């Protein structure tokens, strides 16, 4: 099994090295290694709910949680000039905390650390302590609740980058919440390679060019390190 995983990681590294427009898409599964719960994993929030179990321990201060190896590996791709765009369903602020540049990131479901203008959609850190945007619009939590519209700019940019990518890597998402989960379909229609790194099943498993059921921390840092070595050789 080890050698099979090594072989798949090597192929993933080769694909990332060759890619000219690499898009990464993350869900809650990338943050479980930082101690946050996912939703549809074996002990996920919705999994427990469907089994009639109480929620797991949630006394964690989300803003005090730190990025893990997988988050940092995506930052490494950015620093190497290999990351075209990052689309995230997560609200945990870990991508920005890890060092991802704002212009390369779409947070489709918002961010617990940010407020959003109801008029122009500009975001502000909650720590700034203001209640109104420069355009005059009111500021409210940027987190998108069920039934709310997704931020237009983030959604538009996500579709555009998915349509023009040549490699689309899903990390830690069950790919069932739309419209975010439409992005892999858009990428496939653009003839991009699709790689899925997720411990649970997804509706796109059969369409994926490569599938990892291992944890993101077991796969991504090793693959990115190999890309770094290819670029240096």
Phi, psi and omega in degrees: 000320180301313182292327176295316178297316178302320181294317179292322177297321179296319178295317178300317179300318179298317179295320179293321179297319182284334187297139176258335179223085183268123177246132177250140181233121184242147173235188187301335183297337179286338185262357180296329180286353172264358178102002179271152180282151169263192185249318185244011175290177183305328179239027184289165183303309183285328178298314179296320180298315181294332179273000180077017181268153176291161178301151176291176180299124184233031182274017182279139172275105186303325182287347179266354182284145182252152176300153179251187183304321182293318176301315183292330178294324177293322176298321177300319177299319177299313183294332178276358182077019183261351182262114178280317183195151178235123177251129181229142172269356189275148179250009193276359177069006187287332178292314178294321180296327182283342178117011176292134180287139185305321185288347178260006189234131169245119177256093190296331182252013177090194186207127183297341183267356187239149170256150180236140177288131182287346182261304186254355178073007175296143181252152180225146174293139178300333183291344180293328175075032176248157183247358183218143180281162177300334181278354180102349181286153178282152180256132176226171178306138180278351182292129182271120177269163179305131179095341178282155175284147176282152179301127188299314183298313181297318181293317180298313180296323180296314178298315183298313181291326177293324180291336186246008182275161174245351173215127183236116184248118177267131179230115171071034177231140176278352175057043178243347181266114179264159004279355181305318183287357175284341188300318178299325179295317178299317180296317179298320179294338178269010179067026176280154170285140179245123177241132179240124175245100183201136184288330178264170180287156174225160179293348184257007185304317183288336181274344184291142176282336174208141185229125175246126175263000180282168176294150180301323181292340177277338190251303192296311181301321180293317180296317181294322177299320179293323176299316180301316180294322178296320182288334181273341184278000000 
